[in-house]
Amino acid sequence: MQFWLGASFVPTDQFTELARVAERCGIHTLTLSDHIFYADFDSPYPYSDTGAPRWNADTHWPDVWVTIGAMAAVTSTLRFAPNVYIAPARDLFTVAKQVSTAAVLSGDRVTFGVGVGWCKEEFLQTGQDFHTRGRRLDEMIPALRRLWAGGTVEHHGTHFDFGPLSICPVPAAPVPFFVGGDSEAALRRAARLGDGWIGNRIYTEEQLDAVLADLRRYLQEYGRPQDALEIIAPLAVMPDADTYRRFADKGVTGTMAAPWWLATPQEKERYGKATLALKTATLERFAEEVIAKLDR
């Protein structure tokens, strides 16, 4: 079982030291989320009962690729992934250049978590069509794979038309695509085009079983092996090695955790509620009580 660290809402100045701690504690991948700006959105946030986002104008949303570059410079084995990057809110070549550069600088420690996004306002301000975002992402994924393979590339599709051209630098190894989201369109995209799937909410066992059944059905429909996808699922369970082993038997290859969200009252009183010290203490406890036991 891989342990991915969900580092959304972390203050920007904590990321480099948090990456060091995560690597030391046996975290496989550190993830951070993507938003361009905050506004009084008309678009409803799909993961709250009220439609209002769970953050405010003071919440940090550092640029994903700049932050990954900084964290990669102070680590050697930890992997990094956006959870998820709204690629169709950007033009194809901006995405291609940012991700390829981060992959090269990190020594191929980047997983590309992608999604279509919900915030129409961000697409409006970046000049991208909100209504074609799913179709453009479907075309973007294979185009990016070809660009990152190196050499001269051309592409003549519905939404992108370019070449012959090349970009440099390119990664030494293929960048894995992990598709986020649990709508039918997202699950089908993962089964058809992805190397993995990332859940975008905390799942009960029953909810996850339904998602896994859909993914298995779509993989069969698209003629891909049942083990073609890595499955990264945030789980609505208390951290426990035996529980994680049971989910691994279901085909889950990794889970998402942010141990400081389960800090004890004593830890909060000792270290403070949003401090790097609290994150460090809870990560170290998680490594000792869960990760180490799972490795035995």
N, C-alpha and C positions, 0 to 999 in steps of 0.2 A: 504494500500500500504506500503510495506516494503521499506526502503531506505538503500541500500548497498553502502558503500563508496569504490570507486575504488582508491586504494593507490599505484598503480604501479608508479615506478620512484621516490618514496619518499626516501630521504636520510635515511640510517639505523638508525642514532641517533635520528630521529624525531618520530619513530614509537610508543614508549611507551607513550609519551605525547599526540600524535595524537589520540591514543586509548582512553585516558581519555577524551579528548575533544569530540570525536565522541560519546562516551557513554552519556556524559552530554547533547549533542545536539539531542538525540533521534535516532541516527543511529542504524539500526538493526544488520547489519553485516559489518565488515571491511574485505576487500579482498586485497590480494597481489599476485603478479604474480611470476612465477617460470621460471628461467633459471639457468643453471649450470655454464656456462662460456661464454665469448665473444671471437669470432675469426672472421677471414675473411671467413664467411660462403659461401659455394657453394650452399647450400640449399636456394631457394628463400623464402623470407618472404611473406606469402600469403595475408597480409593485407595492402600492399602498392602497388602503381602503378608501382614502379620501381623494386620491389622484394628485396629492401634493408631494413634492420631493421630501426626502428625509434629511436634507441639508439646507444650509442657508448661504447667504452671500459671503460669509467669512470662512466657509469650508474650503480647504486647500484641494485643488485639482492640478497638480504639477504636470507639465508636459511629460507624457509617458516615456518618450524615447530619450529625452535629455536625462531624465531620472534613471532610467535603466543604464545609460552610459556611465553615469556617476557611480551607481552601485556595482556595476561590472568591474570598475577600476579598483575596488577595494575587496573583491572576492575572487575566488578561483574555480569553484565548483557549482555554486548556486545558480539555478536557472531563473529566468525572468519571463513574465507573460502579462500582457494587458488583459484584464477581465472586465469588459472586453473593449477593444479599440473599434471605434465606429468608422471603419475604413471608407464607406461610401459617402461620408460627409466631407471627404477630401478628394483631391484629384489623384489619379492613378500614380503619377510619377513622384509626387510628394510622398505617398505611402511607400513606393518602391525604394526610394532613396533613404528614407528614415530607417526603415526596418533592416535593409541590407547593411547600412552603416553600423547600426546597433549590433547586428549579428556578428559582423567582422570584429568590432572592438571588444565584444564579450567572448570571443573564441567560440562562436556558435552555441551560445547558451540562451538563445531567444526562442520562445514558442509564441506564435502569432495567434492570440485569441481575438476573434473578430465577431462582430454582430452588426445588425442593420440599424440599431438605434430607434429611439422613440421620440426624440426631441426635434420637432419640425423647425423650431427657431434656429437651431445650430446649422441645419442644412441651408436655410434661407440666407444666413449671414456668410456662409462659405461658398454660396453660388452653386450648390449641388441640388439636384432634383430629389426631393423627399419621396415622391410617389414611385420612383423607379429604383429605390435604393436596394431592394432585394435582388432585382434582376441585374443591376450593375455589380453587386457583390458576387453573384454567380459567375459573371464574366471576368471580374477582377481577379478572382483566386487563381484560375489557370494562367491568366496573363502575368501575374506576379511570379508564379512559379517559373515561367519561361524566362522572364527578365533576370531572376536571381540565379538561373543556371549558367549565365554568362554567355558571351558571344553575341553575334548579331541576331536580333529578334524583330519580327514584324507580326502584327496582329490586326486583323480586319474583321471587326465584329459589329454588333448592333450599337453598343455604347462606347466602344473604344476602337480607334482606327489609327495605327501608327506604324512606323518603320519604313525600311530597315534602320535599326539603331541598337545601341548597347548602353548599359550602365556599368559603372565601376566605382567602388569595390562591390564584389558579390560574395556571398557566404561560401565557405569551403564545403559545407554540408547543407542539404535541403532544410529550409525553415518549416517546422511542422505548423499546420493550420488547425486550430481548435475552434470550432464554431460554438458560439454561445446562444442560449435561448432555448425555450421548451415549447414554442408554438409548433404547429405541424410543419410550417415552412422552414423553421430553423432546424428541426430534427431531420427533415428530408435533406436539407443542405449539408448537414453534418454527415449523414449516411452516404450522400452522393459524392461530396467533394472533400470532406475533412479527414484529417489524421486523428482527430479527437473531438470530444464534445465537452463543454463546460456548462454546468448548471448555473443559472443566474438567480436562484432563490435557495432557501434552506428547505430541504425535502424530507418529509416523513418517509418511512419505509414504503408505505402504500403508494405515495406519489411517485417515488423513484421507481418502484416496480412497473408502474404504468409507462413511465418514460423509457425504461429499458426494453419493455415489450415493443414499444413503437420503434425504437432504434433497430432492434433485431429484425422487425418486419420490413423496415425500409432498406436495411442492408441486403436482405434477401431479394427484395424487389429490384435493387440496382446491381445485383450479381456480385456483391462484395462479401468476403468472408466475415463471419460473425465476430472475429477478433480484430477486424480492421480498424476499430476505433478504440482509443484510450478514453476512459470515462472518468471525468473529474466532477464529483458531486458533493456540494455542501450538504451535510446531513444533520437532521434534527435529532441528534442523540448526544448524551453526555459522553465526553471522550473516554473511550475504554478499548483496550487492545483486542479483547475477544469480540466486541461488537464490530470493530473494523475488519477483523478476519472474516466475519460472516458476510459483510458487504463485499469483500474481495471475492468470495465464492460466488457472488452474483454477477461478477464481471466488472465491478468498480475497481479501477486502477489507482484512483487517488481521491482524496477528499480535501476540502477547504476548511481552514481553521484560522481563528484570530484569538488566541488564548486570553488576551487581556479583556475581552468581552465577558469572560467567565471569571474574572478576578474576584477573590474573596473580599469581604468587607475589611478584613485585616490588611490585605495587600493594598487596597485602595487607600486606607488610612496611612499606611506606612510610606507608600511611594507617590501618592497623588493619582488623580483619575486619568489624566491624559499624558502622563510623562513617559519618556523613554525608559526610565527606571522600572515603571510598572510593566511595560511591554517586555523588557528583558527578563524580569523575574518570572512572569507568567510563561514566557517561552521556555525558559530553563526548566520550570516545573513540568510543563507539557512534554518536553523532551525526555525527562526522567520517568514520568509516570505513564506515558503512552508510547512514544516512539521507541524508546529503549526496550520496552516489554514486547512490542510487536516484532522487533528484530531478533528476539531470542528463539 
